[in-house]
Amino acid sequence: MQAYKYRFDKVMTVKEQEKNQTEIAFKEATKLFEDKATKLYNLLKKKEDLIVFQEKKLANGATIDEIHHYSRFLDSVEKSIDDMQQKVIRSRSKMEWHKEKLLEKSLECRKYEKMKEKDYQIYQKEQDRIEMIQLDELSSIAYYNKEIR
């Protein structure tokens, strides 16, 4: 009896490696998205804190120079927020793209696994059939040898 050897084992190995590489790329894209989103959150928090600070300064009395300074600083923070929002959008779409690719690769691997399972079942049935034929032959030989004696 020969050992089972699936004809697409090498293809399955390649597909599994592709899936693993795609999974790594997805994790990296997710990490990048999380980093960008965290930076955006920090910028928004900074803007909020700056507005609260500015309101307190105005309530206590501030010079025109201070008002201009805080206004320019707030504009700068808002530009940084706009820039970071664009980066978050791009990194999110990149992450979603990698997620789709990972799903495709996972499904592809699963198809090959299912094909292997079906092929193995066919192999098992054939092995059982061969074994039955051999047992029939042995019993026929045993019966024949008994008859001759």
C-alpha positions, 0 to 999 in steps of 0.5 A: 500500500502506497502512502497518500500524496496530494498532487497539489501539495506544492501549490497549497504550500505556495498559496499558504505562503501568499496568505501569510504574506498578505496577513503580515501586510494587513497587520502592518496596514492596520498598525499604520492606520491605528498610528495615524488615527491616534495622531489625529485624535491627539491633534483634535484633543490638542485643538480642543485644549487650545480652544479652552485655554484661549477662552480662559485667556480671553475671559481673563484679558489677553493682549492682541499679540497673544490673541494673534499668536493663539489664532495662528497656532490654532490655524496651524493645528487645524491644517495639521488636522486636515492633513492627518485626516487625509492620511487616516483616510488613505491608510484606512483604504489601504487597510481595507484593501489588504483585508479584502486580499487576505479574505481572497487568499484565505478562501483560496487556501480553504478551497484547496483544503476542501479539494485535498479532503475530497481527494483523500476520501477518494484515495481511501475508497480506492485503498479499501477497494484494493484491500477487499480485492486482495482479501478476496484473492487470499480467501480464494487461494486459501479455499483452493489450497484446502480443496486440493488437500 
